[in-house]
Amino acid sequence: MAMTRLPSGSQDEQCSRIVAVMSDRPEDDCARRIREIYGDDLLEPAGVVHITSTWGDPEGRLFVLRIGPETPRSATDSFALELARARVDAIVTTGQVLRDEPDMTNALRDPQVVAWRRERLGKSAPPLTLVLSRDADLDRSHPLFSEPEVSVRNQSLRAALEWLLDERGIASVAIETGPSTIRALYQEPLGIDELMLSICRTPVLPEGGRGAELFAPSALDRLFERCSECTREEASGTWSFLRFRS
């Protein structure tokens, strides 16, 4: 039986439709967004990642943003947080963070990020959450405790990372703690493999939105190699998104 050949134009149209369908996959859309912000596919092992949102004051200092009703918001910053969580197998936070953020959860909400994590990183199980706290009476009704695996430990951050690696075999960890807890990992020996830093550059920060000072930006270039920097105009003003690797 003779086969009917499609005109070349029809073949081109078919190819275009196939490419369009492939590019509409949610993990592809997520991958494009990652590359736009960080200039990298971020498929390599994450290691220990510090993810934090800050405000840069006019003198160049960085202060952690305190979550509240008037805190400047950024869609890209929210995406960066989801992305950091998607790249790892454990998330470390503190009891103080839970008290400061009564609605916080670590569950991934963006279906594109979930698809990217599953299809590009091969991760389907949700990450373990480790809460560092001396308080045995943490509010167990906090929504974080509804997640699949949550552990509470009374130990230092370095000891917690050793426990995750030695006892659980987990080497990819996102750190979501305040400056007083994370600061120890910035001392020798450096305990951070990567910093994902969001900076809100609004000239004035609403009262109550400024947390503790993180560190001088100049210190970052002494500790890390700067991999990327992206600046975006968002509804709340100008934001910068930087990535550093040790």
C-alpha contacts under 8 A as a table, 3 or more apart, distances in Angstrom:
res1	aa1	res2	aa2	distance
6	L	9	G	7.99
6	L	10	S	6.04
6	L	11	Q	6.36
7	P	10	S	5.27
7	P	11	Q	6.51
8	S	11	Q	5.03
8	S	12	D	6.28
9	G	12	D	5.12
9	G	13	E	6.27
10	S	13	E	5.01
10	S	14	Q	6.16
11	Q	14	Q	5.00
11	Q	15	C	6.17
12	D	15	C	5.08
12	D	16	S	6.12
13	E	16	S	5.03
13	E	17	R	6.21
14	Q	17	R	5.09
14	Q	18	I	6.24
15	C	18	I	5.05
15	C	19	V	6.18
16	S	19	V	5.18
16	S	20	A	6.10
17	R	20	A	5.03
17	R	21	V	6.17
18	I	21	V	5.15
18	I	22	M	6.20
19	V	22	M	5.07
19	V	23	S	6.03
20	A	23	S	5.14
20	A	24	D	6.26
21	V	24	D	5.23
21	V	25	R	7.16
22	M	25	R	5.79
23	S	28	D	5.90
23	S	29	D	7.15
24	D	28	D	6.81
24	D	29	D	6.77
25	R	28	D	5.36
25	R	29	D	6.59
26	P	29	D	5.13
26	P	30	C	6.25
26	P	111	P	7.36
26	P	112	Q	4.68
26	P	113	V	7.89
26	P	115	A	6.22
26	P	116	W	7.17
27	E	30	C	5.02
27	E	31	A	6.06
27	E	112	Q	5.52
27	E	113	V	6.87
27	E	114	V	7.97
27	E	115	A	5.10
27	E	116	W	4.11
27	E	117	R	7.89
27	E	119	E	6.91
27	E	120	R	7.50
28	D	31	A	4.96
28	D	32	R	6.21
28	D	116	W	7.37
29	D	32	R	5.23
29	D	33	R	6.39
29	D	112	Q	7.00
30	C	33	R	5.14
30	C	34	I	6.22
30	C	112	Q	5.54
30	C	113	V	6.09
30	C	116	W	6.37
31	A	34	I	5.08
31	A	35	R	6.28
31	A	41	D	6.55
31	A	116	W	7.07
32	R	35	R	5.21
32	R	36	E	6.19
33	R	36	E	5.05
33	R	37	I	6.34
34	I	37	I	5.35
34	I	38	Y	5.84
34	I	39	G	7.16
34	I	40	D	6.96
34	I	41	D	6.50
34	I	42	L	7.70
35	R	38	Y	5.23
35	R	39	G	4.32
35	R	40	D	4.93
35	R	41	D	5.76
36	E	39	G	5.73
37	I	229	E	7.68
37	I	230	C	5.78
37	I	241	F	7.21
38	Y	41	D	7.94
38	Y	227	C	7.84
38	Y	228	S	5.62
38	Y	229	E	6.93
38	Y	230	C	7.05
38	Y	241	F	7.84
38	Y	242	L	7.46
38	Y	243	R	6.91
39	G	228	S	6.55
42	L	46	A	7.86
43	L	46	A	8.00
43	L	120	R	7.28
43	L	121	L	6.68
45	P	87	R	7.99
45	P	172	S	6.95
46	A	49	V	6.57
46	A	87	R	6.45
46	A	88	V	6.69
46	A	172	S	5.54
46	A	173	V	7.51
46	A	193	D	7.59
46	A	194	E	7.41
47	G	88	V	7.90
47	G	171	A	5.77
47	G	172	S	4.35
47	G	173	V	6.19
47	G	192	I	7.98
47	G	193	D	5.79
47	G	194	E	7.35
48	V	171	A	7.22
48	V	172	S	5.69
48	V	173	V	4.83
48	V	174	A	6.04
48	V	175	I	7.28
48	V	191	G	7.41
48	V	192	I	5.41
48	V	193	D	5.13
48	V	194	E	6.37
49	V	84	A	7.42
49	V	172	S	7.69
49	V	173	V	6.06
49	V	174	A	4.76
49	V	175	I	6.03
49	V	192	I	6.31
49	V	193	D	6.03
49	V	194	E	4.72
49	V	195	L	5.71
49	V	196	M	7.17
50	H	174	A	5.89
50	H	175	I	4.82
50	H	176	E	6.72
50	H	192	I	6.86
50	H	194	E	6.27
50	H	195	L	4.81
50	H	196	M	6.17
51	I	81	L	6.82
51	I	84	A	6.83
51	I	174	A	6.83
51	I	175	I	6.31
51	I	176	E	6.20
51	I	195	L	6.05
51	I	196	M	4.82
51	I	197	L	6.11
52	T	64	V	7.30
52	T	176	E	6.94
52	T	196	M	6.63
52	T	197	L	5.46
52	T	198	S	6.36
53	S	64	V	6.01
53	S	65	L	5.91
53	S	77	D	7.36
53	S	197	L	6.18
53	S	198	S	4.68
53	S	199	I	6.08
53	S	200	C	7.65
54	T	62	L	6.00
54	T	63	F	5.23
54	T	64	V	4.26
54	T	65	L	4.97
54	T	197	L	7.49
54	T	198	S	5.97
54	T	199	I	4.83
54	T	200	C	6.09
55	W	62	L	5.61
55	W	63	F	5.22
55	W	64	V	6.29
55	W	65	L	6.11
55	W	199	I	5.30
55	W	200	C	4.64
55	W	201	R	6.16
55	W	202	T	7.70
55	W	205	L	7.74
55	W	210	R	7.33
56	G	59	E	7.89
56	G	60	G	5.79
56	G	61	R	5.59
56	G	62	L	4.71
56	G	63	F	6.55
56	G	199	I	6.11
56	G	200	C	6.17
56	G	201	R	5.49
56	G	202	T	7.83
57	D	60	G	5.40
57	D	61	R	5.51
57	D	62	L	6.56
57	D	63	F	7.75
57	D	201	R	7.33
57	D	203	P	7.02
57	D	204	V	7.85
58	P	61	R	7.53
58	P	203	P	6.80
60	G	216	A	7.54
60	G	217	P	7.35
61	R	213	E	7.37
61	R	215	F	7.07
61	R	216	A	5.61
61	R	217	P	6.88
62	L	199	I	7.85
62	L	213	E	5.81
62	L	214	L	5.62
62	L	215	F	6.19
62	L	216	A	6.49
62	L	217	P	7.04
63	F	210	R	6.17
63	F	211	G	5.77
63	F	212	A	5.54
63	F	213	E	4.16
63	F	214	L	5.37
63	F	215	F	7.86
64	V	178	G	7.77
64	V	179	P	7.69
64	V	210	R	6.31
64	V	211	G	4.85
64	V	212	A	5.77
64	V	213	E	6.26
64	V	214	L	6.25
65	L	71	T	7.24
65	L	209	G	5.74
65	L	210	R	5.25
65	L	211	G	5.49
66	R	71	T	6.93
66	R	208	G	7.11
66	R	209	G	4.82
66	R	210	R	5.62
66	R	211	G	5.23
67	I	71	T	5.90
67	I	100	D	7.68
67	I	101	E	7.06
67	I	209	G	6.72
68	G	71	T	5.26
68	G	208	G	7.73
68	G	209	G	6.75
70	E	206	P	6.34
70	E	209	G	7.03
71	T	205	L	7.80
71	T	206	P	6.83
71	T	209	G	5.37
72	P	200	C	7.61
72	P	205	L	7.91
72	P	236	S	5.60
73	R	77	D	7.68
73	R	235	A	7.82
73	R	236	S	6.09
74	S	77	D	5.08
74	S	78	S	6.32
74	S	234	E	6.35
74	S	235	A	7.30
74	S	236	S	6.80
74	S	239	W	7.82
75	A	78	S	5.14
75	A	79	F	6.23
75	A	234	E	7.71
76	T	79	F	4.93
76	T	80	A	6.13
77	D	80	A	4.98
77	D	81	L	6.37
77	D	198	S	6.36
77	D	241	F	7.84
78	S	81	L	5.22
78	S	82	E	6.39
79	F	82	E	5.12
79	F	83	L	6.02
80	A	83	L	4.96
80	A	84	A	6.16
80	A	196	M	7.76
81	L	84	A	5.21
81	L	85	R	6.37
82	E	85	R	5.17
82	E	86	A	6.09
82	E	108	L	6.21
82	E	109	R	7.83
82	E	110	D	7.59
82	E	113	V	7.19
83	L	86	A	4.96
83	L	87	R	6.32
83	L	113	V	6.66
84	A	87	R	5.38
84	A	88	V	6.95
84	A	174	A	6.45
84	A	196	M	7.88
85	R	88	V	5.74
85	R	90	A	7.99
85	R	91	I	6.94
85	R	106	N	7.43
85	R	108	L	7.64
85	R	127	P	7.77
85	R	174	A	6.30
86	A	108	L	7.36
86	A	113	V	6.95
86	A	114	V	7.18
86	A	117	R	5.77
87	R	117	R	6.86
87	R	121	L	7.51
87	R	172	S	7.57
88	V	91	I	7.36
88	V	127	P	6.77
88	V	172	S	4.76
88	V	173	V	5.25
88	V	174	A	6.32
89	D	126	P	7.32
89	D	127	P	4.40
89	D	128	L	6.30
89	D	170	I	6.51
89	D	171	A	7.71
89	D	172	S	5.61
89	D	173	V	6.12
90	A	127	P	4.70
90	A	128	L	4.51
90	A	129	T	5.68
90	A	130	L	7.21
90	A	170	I	7.10
90	A	172	S	6.63
90	A	173	V	4.85
90	A	174	A	6.44
91	I	106	N	7.99
91	I	127	P	6.66
91	I	128	L	6.27
91	I	129	T	4.85
91	I	130	L	6.10
91	I	173	V	5.59
91	I	174	A	4.77
91	I	175	I	6.04
91	I	176	E	7.17
92	V	129	T	5.99
92	V	130	L	4.76
92	V	131	V	5.97
92	V	132	L	7.38
92	V	173	V	7.19
92	V	174	A	6.24
92	V	175	I	4.98
92	V	176	E	5.90
92	V	177	T	7.26
93	T	97	V	6.71
93	T	129	T	7.59
93	T	130	L	6.30
93	T	131	V	5.02
93	T	132	L	6.28
93	T	175	I	6.46
93	T	176	E	4.98
93	T	177	T	5.10
94	T	97	V	5.27
94	T	98	L	6.63
94	T	130	L	7.97
94	T	131	V	4.85
94	T	132	L	4.54
94	T	133	S	5.89
94	T	176	E	7.88
94	T	177	T	6.07
95	G	98	L	5.08
95	G	99	R	6.31
95	G	131	V	6.17
95	G	132	L	6.11
95	G	133	S	5.05
95	G	135	D	7.47
95	G	138	L	7.04
96	Q	99	R	5.03
96	Q	100	D	6.13
96	Q	133	S	7.72
97	V	100	D	5.02
97	V	101	E	5.93
97	V	177	T	6.85
97	V	178	G	7.49
98	L	101	E	5.11
98	L	102	P	5.80
98	L	104	M	6.94
98	L	142	H	7.53
99	R	102	P	5.82
101	E	104	M	5.46
102	P	142	H	6.44
102	P	143	P	7.71
103	D	142	H	7.24
103	D	143	P	6.45
104	M	143	P	6.83
104	M	144	L	6.45
105	T	143	P	6.18
105	T	144	L	4.79
105	T	147	E	7.89
106	N	129	T	7.85
106	N	144	L	6.90
106	N	147	E	7.87
107	A	126	P	7.79
107	A	147	E	7.39
108	L	111	P	7.78
108	L	113	V	7.44
108	L	114	V	6.59
109	R	113	V	7.96
109	R	114	V	7.65
110	D	113	V	5.34
110	D	114	V	6.36
111	P	114	V	4.94
111	P	115	A	6.08
112	Q	115	A	5.11
112	Q	116	W	6.12
113	V	116	W	5.00
113	V	117	R	6.05
114	V	117	R	5.17
114	V	118	R	6.25
115	A	118	R	5.13
115	A	119	E	5.88
115	A	120	R	7.99
116	W	119	E	5.25
116	W	120	R	5.31
116	W	121	L	7.08
117	R	120	R	5.68
117	R	121	L	5.07
117	R	122	G	6.41
117	R	123	K	5.65
117	R	124	S	7.22
118	R	121	L	5.78
118	R	122	G	4.72
118	R	123	K	4.80
118	R	124	S	5.29
119	E	122	G	5.53
119	E	123	K	7.70
123	K	126	P	7.94
126	P	148	P	7.32
127	P	149	E	7.70
128	L	148	P	7.65
128	L	149	E	5.24
128	L	150	V	6.06
128	L	151	S	7.76
129	T	149	E	6.28
129	T	150	V	4.71
129	T	151	S	6.28
130	L	150	V	5.86
130	L	151	S	4.87
130	L	152	V	5.84
130	L	153	R	7.28
131	V	150	V	7.38
131	V	151	S	6.13
131	V	152	V	4.69
131	V	153	R	6.34
132	L	152	V	5.91
132	L	153	R	5.19
132	L	154	N	5.72
132	L	155	Q	6.59
132	L	156	S	7.60
132	L	157	L	7.57
133	S	136	A	7.45
133	S	152	V	6.72
133	S	153	R	6.16
133	S	154	N	5.15
133	S	155	Q	7.52
134	R	153	R	7.64
134	R	154	N	5.01
134	R	155	Q	7.85
135	D	138	L	5.97
139	D	142	H	5.76
140	R	145	F	6.11
141	S	145	F	6.86
142	H	145	F	5.88
142	H	146	S	7.68
143	P	146	S	5.40
143	P	147	E	7.57
144	L	147	E	5.80
144	L	150	V	7.89
145	F	150	V	6.33
147	E	150	V	6.75
153	R	160	A	7.71
155	Q	159	A	6.19
155	Q	160	A	6.37
156	S	159	A	5.17
156	S	160	A	6.14
157	L	160	A	4.96
157	L	161	L	6.27
157	L	181	T	6.94
157	L	182	I	7.40
157	L	184	A	7.89
157	L	185	L	7.90
158	R	161	L	5.18
158	R	162	E	6.34
158	R	184	A	7.92
158	R	185	L	7.18
158	R	191	G	7.74
159	A	162	E	5.05
159	A	163	W	6.20
160	A	163	W	5.02
160	A	164	L	6.24
161	L	164	L	5.09
161	L	165	L	6.27
162	E	165	L	5.19
162	E	166	D	5.82
162	E	167	E	7.95
163	W	166	D	5.22
163	W	167	E	5.28
163	W	168	R	6.97
164	L	167	E	5.69
164	L	168	R	4.98
164	L	169	G	6.22
164	L	170	I	5.31
164	L	171	A	7.23
165	L	168	R	5.65
165	L	169	G	4.50
165	L	170	I	4.70
165	L	171	A	5.53
166	D	169	G	5.65
166	D	170	I	7.79
170	I	173	V	7.42
175	I	182	I	7.78
177	T	181	T	6.20
177	T	182	I	6.27
178	G	181	T	5.66
178	G	182	I	6.37
179	P	182	I	5.20
179	P	183	R	5.64
179	P	212	A	6.76
179	P	213	E	7.30
179	P	214	L	5.66
180	S	183	R	5.60
180	S	184	A	7.81
181	T	184	A	6.60
182	I	185	L	5.68
182	I	186	Y	7.24
183	R	186	Y	5.35
183	R	187	Q	7.07
184	A	187	Q	5.47
185	L	188	E	7.58
185	L	189	P	7.57
185	L	190	L	5.66
185	L	191	G	4.53
185	L	192	I	6.20
186	Y	189	P	7.72
186	Y	190	L	5.25
186	Y	191	G	6.37
186	Y	192	I	6.87
187	Q	190	L	5.49
187	Q	191	G	7.66
188	E	191	G	7.77
192	I	195	L	7.27
192	I	246	S	7.13
193	D	245	R	5.73
193	D	246	S	5.20
194	E	243	R	7.22
194	E	244	F	5.52
194	E	245	R	4.46
194	E	246	S	6.26
195	L	242	L	7.96
195	L	243	R	5.71
195	L	244	F	5.08
195	L	245	R	6.57
196	M	241	F	7.44
196	M	242	L	6.03
196	M	243	R	4.76
196	M	244	F	6.69
197	L	241	F	5.83
197	L	242	L	5.14
197	L	243	R	6.24
198	S	239	W	7.04
198	S	240	S	5.82
198	S	241	F	4.63
198	S	242	L	6.43
199	I	239	W	5.54
199	I	240	S	5.09
199	I	241	F	6.41
200	C	237	G	7.52
200	C	238	T	6.35
200	C	239	W	4.64
200	C	240	S	6.68
201	R	237	G	7.04
201	R	238	T	5.37
201	R	239	W	5.63
201	R	240	S	7.50
202	T	205	L	6.67
202	T	236	S	7.68
202	T	237	G	5.77
202	T	238	T	6.30
202	T	239	W	7.98
205	L	209	G	6.34
205	L	210	R	7.03
206	P	209	G	5.59
206	P	210	R	7.86
207	E	210	R	7.22
208	G	211	G	7.73
215	F	219	A	7.11
216	A	219	A	5.56
216	A	220	L	7.48
217	P	220	L	5.47
217	P	221	D	7.52
218	S	221	D	5.83
218	S	222	R	7.11
219	A	222	R	5.26
219	A	223	L	6.49
220	L	223	L	5.20
220	L	224	F	5.82
220	L	244	F	7.99
221	D	224	F	5.30
221	D	225	E	6.31
221	D	226	R	6.74
223	L	246	S	6.65
224	F	244	F	5.72
224	F	245	R	5.36
224	F	246	S	4.47
225	E	244	F	5.50
225	E	245	R	5.31
225	E	246	S	5.98
226	R	229	E	7.95
226	R	242	L	7.62
226	R	243	R	6.24
226	R	244	F	4.50
226	R	245	R	6.61
227	C	242	L	7.58
227	C	243	R	5.48
227	C	244	F	5.30
227	C	245	R	6.76
228	S	241	F	8.00
228	S	242	L	5.57
228	S	243	R	5.34
228	S	244	F	7.26
229	E	240	S	6.81
229	E	241	F	5.59
229	E	242	L	4.38
229	E	243	R	6.66
230	C	240	S	5.57
230	C	241	F	5.14
230	C	242	L	6.50
231	T	238	T	7.06
231	T	239	W	5.67
231	T	240	S	4.27
231	T	241	F	6.32
232	R	238	T	5.84
232	R	239	W	5.39
232	R	240	S	6.34
233	E	237	G	5.69
233	E	238	T	4.59
233	E	239	W	6.34
234	E	237	G	5.13
234	E	238	T	6.05
234	E	239	W	7.06
